């Protein structure tokens, strides 16, 4: 037998075996949907204003990145800066964190990682809250936390686990393990 004929028969036999093997395994191969795991949209370096049901500003937001969660209409944020307006007056709470999540209806904002909330400029009693986790409800101007929260005001510092806050009135309620330190200001 000729070596060329032997090579041709071997190559033909190899092609037939690999074709038959691929045909048998075609049912076990699952094609991936190209949209799996991809976001609906992605924004970078943006400013946005979210409105409440009555068309008033619920909050404004600045962040370097925001994406819509695949299959949902929720938003995931990287290092967001929220401005939550007071219902009465022109002041705005400034709230920062490492990450954020906004519900589909803009009713709830979940902030995680180094969360800091500062009362509006010119507030009669300036307040700063610091925690690792805070949920903000901008349409009701309320905030909650189950984590340890530090509250600083001129002359005093409070710390507690769990918190409820009314951002309009500035009323902050610490729920458990509360510590209070008074630092009186010197009289002139």
C-alpha positions in Angstrom: 0.0 0.0 0.0 1.1 3.5 -0.9 2.0 5.8 2.1 -0.2 8.6 0.6 -3.2 6.3 0.5 -2.6 5.2 4.1 -2.3 8.9 5.2 -5.5 9.8 3.4 -7.5 6.9 5.0 -6.1 7.8 8.5 -7.1 11.5 8.1 -10.6 10.5 6.7 -11.1 8.1 9.6 -10.1 10.8 12.1 -12.5 13.3 10.5 -15.3 10.8 10.6 -14.7 10.0 14.3 -14.5 13.6 15.4 -17.6 14.5 13.4 -19.6 11.6 15.0 -18.3 12.6 18.5 -19.4 16.2 18.0 -22.8 15.2 16.7 -23.4 12.9 19.7 -22.4 15.7 22.2 -24.4 18.5 20.5 -27.3 18.1 23.0 -25.1 18.5 26.0 -23.5 21.8 24.9 -25.5 24.7 26.3 -25.2 28.0 24.4 -24.7 31.0 26.6 -27.0 33.9 26.2 -24.7 36.9 25.4 -26.8 39.1 27.8 -26.3 36.9 30.8 -24.7 38.8 33.7 -24.6 42.1 31.7 -26.1 45.2 33.1 -29.1 47.0 31.3 -27.0 50.2 31.3 -24.0 51.7 32.9 -23.3 55.4 33.7 -20.0 56.9 34.5 -19.3 60.3 36.2 -22.9 61.5 36.3 -25.3 63.8 38.2 -28.9 62.7 38.5 -32.1 64.1 40.2 -34.8 61.6 41.3 -38.3 62.9 41.7 -41.0 61.7 44.1 -44.6 60.8 43.2 -45.6 64.5 43.2 -42.8 65.6 40.9 -40.6 67.2 43.6 -37.0 66.3 44.1 -36.6 63.2 46.3 -32.8 63.3 46.1 -29.9 64.2 43.8 -27.0 61.9 43.3 -23.4 62.1 42.0 -21.2 59.1 41.5 -18.4 57.8 39.4 -20.4 54.7 38.4 -24.0 53.5 38.4 -25.4 50.4 36.7 -28.9 49.0 36.5 -29.2 45.5 38.0 -29.8 42.9 35.3 -33.4 41.7 35.4 -34.5 44.4 37.8 -34.9 48.1 37.8 -32.7 48.7 40.9 -29.5 50.6 40.7 -26.0 49.8 42.1 -23.6 52.6 42.9 -19.9 53.2 43.5 -18.9 55.9 46.0 -22.2 57.8 45.8 -22.9 61.3 47.1 -26.5 61.9 47.9 -28.2 65.3 48.6 -31.5 64.8 50.3 -33.5 68.1 50.5 -35.5 69.1 53.6 -39.2 69.1 53.1 -39.3 72.6 54.6 -36.5 75.0 53.7 -33.6 75.0 51.3 -31.2 72.8 53.2 -29.9 69.5 52.0 -28.5 66.5 53.9 -25.2 65.3 52.3 -24.7 61.6 52.6 -21.7 59.6 51.3 -20.7 56.0 51.3 -18.5 53.4 49.5 -21.4 51.6 47.8 -25.1 52.2 47.3 -28.3 50.5 46.1 -31.5 52.3 45.0 -34.9 50.5 44.9 -36.9 50.5 41.7 -39.3 53.1 43.0 -36.6 55.3 44.6 -38.3 54.8 48.0 -35.2 53.2 49.6 -31.5 53.8 49.4 -29.1 51.3 51.0 -25.7 52.7 51.8 -22.8 50.5 52.9 -19.2 51.1 53.9 -18.0 54.3 55.6 -21.3 56.1 55.5 -21.3 59.7 56.6 -24.3 62.0 56.8 -24.0 65.7 57.4 -26.9 68.0 58.3 -27.7 71.0 56.0 -25.3 73.9 56.1 -26.6 76.5 58.5 -28.5 74.0 60.6 -29.1 75.3 64.2 -27.3 72.3 65.6 -24.9 70.9 63.0 -24.9 67.1 63.0 -22.7 64.4 61.6 -23.7 60.7 61.6 -21.1 58.0 60.8 -21.8 54.2 60.4 -21.0 51.3 58.2 -24.6 50.7 57.0 -27.5 53.1 56.6 -30.9 52.9 54.9 -32.3 56.2 53.7 -36.0 56.8 52.7 -35.7 60.0 50.8 -39.5 60.5 50.1 -40.1 60.3 53.9 -36.8 62.1 54.8 -36.0 59.3 57.2 -32.9 57.2 57.8 -32.3 53.9 59.8 -29.4 51.7 60.7 -28.9 48.4 62.5 -25.2 49.0 62.9 -23.1 51.0 65.4 -23.7 54.8 64.7 -21.6 57.7 65.9 -23.5 61.0 66.1 -21.4 64.2 66.5 -22.8 67.6 67.4 -21.0 70.7 68.8 -20.2 69.8 72.4 -21.3 66.2 72.4 -20.7 62.8 70.9 -23.2 59.9 71.0 -22.7 56.3 70.0 -25.3 53.5 69.8 -26.3 50.4 68.0 -29.3 50.9 65.8 -30.7 54.3 64.8 -33.8 56.1 63.5 -33.5 59.6 62.2 -36.0 62.2 60.9 -33.9 64.3 58.5 -36.5 67.1 58.5 -36.4 67.8 62.3 -32.9 66.5 62.8 -34.2 64.2 65.6 -32.0 61.1 65.9 -32.9 58.2 68.2 -30.2 55.6 69.1 -31.8 52.3 69.9 -29.4 50.3 72.2 -26.0 50.3 73.9 -26.0 54.1 73.9 -23.0 56.0 75.1 -22.9 59.8 75.5 -20.0 62.1 76.0 -20.5 65.8 76.7 -17.7 68.2 75.8 -18.7 71.5 77.2 -17.5 74.6 75.4 -15.6 77.1 77.5 -17.4 80.2 78.6 -16.1 83.6 77.6 
